[in-house]
Structure formats: C-alpha cells, structure tokens
Amino acid sequence: MPGIRLWPKYLEPAAQRRLVAEIFDRIATAPLYRPVMPVSGKPFSVLETNLGSLGWVSDVHGYRYEPVHRDTQLPWPPIPGLLLELWRDLTAYPEEPECCLVNLYRGGARMGLHQDRDEAALDAPVLSVSLGDDALFRIGGDTRKAATRSIRLHSGDVVMFGGAARLAFHGIDRVIEGTSSCIPGGGRLNLTLRRVGVPGKNKKTPDQGADRASHAPLRAGAGRG
C-alpha cells in the first residue's frame, strides 16, 4: 500500500526490554489515564499517557495537543533517546517528533478506525512501535469506505505511514493475549511518534521534550525492510 512501510521485528529483544523499562519509568511521573470521547464522554478501552513537549488528549472538549499532563498538570516526560534515534533512522524527516502517544492495551482493549489528523505538520509521517502482545492492526485509505488490510503486529515491529497514506484510517481490531512476556503485567504497548507543528512555526529549545542520549544499536539485521 503506497505510503505505508512495515519493519518486522526491527527492535531486537534487548532493545525492547530497555525501551519498556524507560517507558514505565516515565509513566511513574506521567501516570496512565483513561481518555473519554468528545461530547459523549464514553471512556476509551485503552489507557494512555504521553511523552515529549506536547501530548495528545481526548476529553469532552475535543481532540487536541496539550503541554501538560491532564491530572498532574506537569510537563510530559521526555521522549526516550532510543525512540528519537528510531525516528531519525527511519523517517528522514528534518525535525524531531514532539509527541509520543503511549497506549496500553489490556483486558480486551481495542482501537476503532480513526485518522491522525490533529497535527499541522501533515507532511511528517507517523511512526508506530509495537511492544508486547501481538495485535491485529487494520489500515485502509483516507475515507472510512476505502478497502482495509489487516496485519498481525509483533513485539518489536515498526510501522510508518506518510505521504499518500498520512491520513489513512487505522486501528487495532484486537490484541492476542499471552503472546509476549515483554510488558510487566501483560498486554501491549503502542508508541506513536508524531510531529505536531510545522517546522519554523513552533519554536522550542533544542532539548525541550527530548532525551538525546546515545544508545546501542536498535536492531539485528540492519537494512531489513
């Protein structure tokens, strides 16, 4: 499908474990919460938090990006350097992501078909990292009526969609419990990296919302597509 690329098991097991530990360390200061749908207030089945200078939120007032955590009112923790390295290696986008949306799937949680369209920088791709239990990921076109394709994602898989597929509808049909022991307590973590503002219009200091520490190689078999 044009604009969509999958790197199966791009993150080797050691990198997966290191990343999970970093994410849960940050969750300690930016606790997971359950968002609700605009207007109706219906709760999501996933738990969420964010990393970076901006965080995506959903509540009765709508979808938007905010600089602070809903409950703590503190800035979101920085994006792990390993994820920033992944963004640089795979996207070729000249600016770094401002948001890493963290979704935790447990207990039958799923995500209906939706578009990532709350960002001004629609020229930037979306980069999605799977950790933990396998999931059935569905992606289609830029309308709900477009044909869709289902892909089984495994821990360590990375998906990117941009260009013609930047506004593709996508979601998680279900998570297959017990297929991984990567996540403490079980389940699946999805980490979605996004650039929110158009470069040059949202100025920030170079290190704001980013952890630029160097890391060991992310994968085995570099160059695998």
LUMLUM-258673 format. One record per residue (C-alpha): residue number from 1; chain; x, y, z; residue in one letter. Coordinates in steps of 0.2 Angstrom, whole numbers, plus 5000, padded with zeros to 4 digits. Each point is the difference from the previous one (the first is absolute). Layout:
// residues N
  tilo  rofi     x     y     z  kolfi
   NUM     A     X     Y     Z      A
...
//
This chain:
// residues 225
  tilo  rofi     x     y     z  kolfi
     1     A  5000  5000  5000      M
     2     A  5008  5017  4995      P
     3     A  5007  5010  5014      G
     4     A  5000  4986  5013      I
     5     A  5015  4990  5005      R
     6     A  5002  4986  5013      L
     7     A  5017  4995  5008      W
     8     A  4997  4983  5008      P
     9     A  5008  4997  5016      K
    10     A  5011  5016  4997      Y
    11     A  5004  5001  5019      L
    12     A  5010  4986  5006      E
    13     A  4994  4992  5017      P
    14     A  5013  5009  5011      A
    15     A  4995  5017  4992      A
    16     A  4982  4996  5004      Q
    17     A  5003  4996  5018      R
    18     A  5010  5016  5002      R
    19     A  4987  5010  4992      L
    20     A  4986  4992  5010      V
    21     A  5010  5004  5016      A
    22     A  5002  5019  4994      E
    23     A  4982  5001  4996      I
    24     A  4994  4994  5017      F
    25     A  5013  5011  5009      D
    26     A  4992  5015  4992      R
    27     A  4982  4994  5003      I
    28     A  5005  5001  5019      A
    29     A  5000  5019  4998      T
    30     A  4986  5001  4986      A
    31     A  4988  4987  5005      P
    32     A  4989  4991  4988      L
    33     A  4982  5006  4999      Y
    34     A  4984  4995  4991      R
    35     A  4995  5013  4987      P
    36     A  4982  5003  4995      V
    37     A  4992  5004  4984      M
    38     A  4995  5018  4995      P
    39     A  4982  5005  5004      V
    40     A  4994  4982  5006      S
    41     A  5013  4998  5013      G
    42     A  5001  4981  4996      K
    43     A  5016  4994  5007      P
    44     A  5014  4992  4989      F
    45     A  5004  4982  5003      S
    46     A  5019  5004  4999      V
    47     A  5010  5009  5013      L
    48     A  5010  5014  4994      E
    49     A  5014  5013  5005      T
    50     A  5012  5010  4990      N
    51     A  5019  5004  4998      L
    52     A  5008  5015  4992      G
    53     A  4996  5019  5000      S
    54     A  4982  4997  4995      L
    55     A  4987  4987  5004      G
    56     A  4985  4994  4991      W
    57     A  4984  5001  5010      V
    58     A  4982  4995  4998      S
    59     A  4986  5006  5012      D
    60     A  4983  5008  4998      V
    61     A  5007  5016  4993      H
    62     A  5008  4991  4985      G
    63     A  5016  4993  4993      Y
    64     A  5016  5011  5002      R
    65     A  5018  5001  5006      Y
    66     A  5004  5007  5017      E
    67     A  5017  5004  5008      P
    68     A  4996  4992  5017      V
    69     A  4993  4984  5007      H
    70     A  4981  5000  5003      R
    71     A  5001  4995  5019      D
    72     A  5017  5006  5006      T
    73     A  5000  5016  4990      Q
    74     A  5019  4997  4998      L
    75     A  5009  5000  4983      P
    76     A  5001  4983  4991      W
    77     A  5016  4990  5003      P
    78     A  5013  5000  4986      P
    79     A  4999  4988  4985      I
    80     A  5013  4986  5003      P
    81     A  5016  5003  4989      G
    82     A  4998  4982  4993      L
    83     A  4983  5006  4992      L
    84     A  5008  5016  4994      L
    85     A  5014  4990  4992      E
    86     A  4986  4989  4992      L
    87     A  4992  5015  4993      W
    88     A  5016  5007  4992      R
    89     A  5005  4983  4993      D
    90     A  4983  4996  4992      L
    91     A  4990  5016  4995      T
    92     A  5013  5012  4993      A
    93     A  4989  5014  5006      Y
    94     A  5011  5015  5004      P
    95     A  4992  5004  5017      E
    96     A  4998  4989  5015      E
    97     A  4983  4994  5007      P
    98     A  4991  5010  5013      E
    99     A  4989  4987  5006      C
   100     A  5001  4982  5004      C
   101     A  4982  4993  5004      L
   102     A  5001  4985  5012      V
   103     A  4985  4988  4999      N
   104     A  4999  4985  5011      L
   105     A  4989  4986  4995      Y
   106     A  4993  4988  5013      R
   107     A  4985  4990  5003      G
   108     A  4992  5000  4983      G
   109     A  5005  5018  4996      A
   110     A  4999  5005  4982      R
   111     A  5000  5016  4989      M
   112     A  4987  5004  4986      G
   113     A  5005  5006  4983      L
   114     A  5005  5018  5001      H
   115     A  5012  5013  4992      Q
   116     A  5014  5009  5008      D
   117     A  4995  5017  4994      R
   118     A  5003  5012  5014      D
   119     A  5017  5005  4995      E
   120     A  5005  5015  4989      A
   121     A  5015  4991  4993      A
   122     A  4991  4988  4989      L
   123     A  5016  4998  4990      D
   124     A  5008  4991  5014      A
   125     A  4997  4981  5001      P
   126     A  4993  4991  5015      V
   127     A  5012  4987  5007      L
   128     A  4992  4986  5011      S
   129     A  5009  4988  5011      V
   130     A  4992  4984  5007      S
   131     A  5006  4992  5016      L
   132     A  4993  4985  5009      G
   133     A  4985  4989  4994      D
   134     A  4996  4998  4982      D
   135     A  4986  5011  4993      A
   136     A  4990  5000  4984      L
   137     A  5003  5017  4992      F
   138     A  4988  5006  4987      R
   139     A  5004  5014  4987      I
   140     A  4990  5006  4985      G
   141     A  4999  5016  4990      G
   142     A  4995  5018  5004      D
   143     A  4981  4997  5001      T
   144     A  4991  4987  5011      R
   145     A  4993  4991  4985      K
   146     A  5017  4997  4992      A
   147     A  5006  4982  5000      A
   148     A  5010  4995  5016      T
   149     A  5015  4987  5003      R
   150     A  5003  4991  5016      S
   151     A  5018  4997  5006      I
   152     A  5005  4990  5015      R
   153     A  5013  5010  5010      L
   154     A  5013  4993  5011      H
   155     A  5010  5007  5014      S
   156     A  5014  5010  4992      G
   157     A  4991  5004  4984      D
   158     A  5000  5017  4993      V
   159     A  4988  5008  4988      V
   160     A  5001  5016  4992      M
   161     A  4986  5009  4989      F
   162     A  5002  5016  4991      G
   163     A  4998  5009  4983      G
   164     A  4985  4993  4992      A
   165     A  4996  4989  5015      A
   166     A  5003  5014  5013      R
   167     A  4981  5002  5003      L
   168     A  4996  4981  4999      A
   169     A  4987  4993  5011      F
   170     A  5008  4987  5012      H
   171     A  4996  4992  5016      G
   172     A  5003  4984  5011      I
   173     A  4987  4986  4998      D
   174     A  5006  4990  5015      R
   175     A  5015  4996  5010      V
   176     A  5005  4981  5001      I
   177     A  5003  4998  5019      E
   178     A  5014  4989  5006      G
   179     A  5011  5001  4984      T
   180     A  5014  5010  5009      S
   181     A  5008  5002  5017      S
   182     A  5008  5017  4996      C
   183     A  4987  5011  5009      I
   184     A  5000  4999  5019      P
   185     A  4982  4994  5005      G
   186     A  4997  4995  4982      G
   187     A  4992  5009  4985      G
   188     A  5006  5011  4986      R
   189     A  5008  5017  4999      L
   190     A  4999  5010  4985      N
   191     A  5011  5015  4998      L
   192     A  4995  5013  4986      T
   193     A  5012  5013  4996      L
   194     A  4993  5016  4992      R
   195     A  5006  5017  4994      R
   196     A  4987  5012  5005      V
   197     A  5005  5018  4994      G
   198     A  5006  5006  4983      V
   199     A  5019  5002  5001      P
   200     A  5005  5018  5003      G
   201     A  4983  5005  5008      K
   202     A  5001  4991  5016      N
   203     A  5017  5005  5007      K
   204     A  5007  4991  5015      K
   205     A  5017  4998  5008      T
   206     A  5009  4985  4993      P
   207     A  4999  4989  5015      D
   208     A  4982  5004  5005      Q
   209     A  4990  4984  5001      G
   210     A  5014  4989  4993      A
   211     A  5013  4988  5008      D
   212     A  5015  5001  4988      R
   213     A  5011  4987  5009      A
   214     A  5009  4988  4988      S
   215     A  4994  4982  5000      H
   216     A  5007  4983  4994      A
   217     A  4994  4993  4983      P
   218     A  4981  4998  5000      L
   219     A  4999  4985  4989      R
   220     A  5007  4984  4993      A
   221     A  5002  4999  4981      G
   222     A  5001  5018  4996      A
   223     A  4993  5005  4983      G
   224     A  4985  4987  5001      R
   225     A  4985  5008  4993      G
//
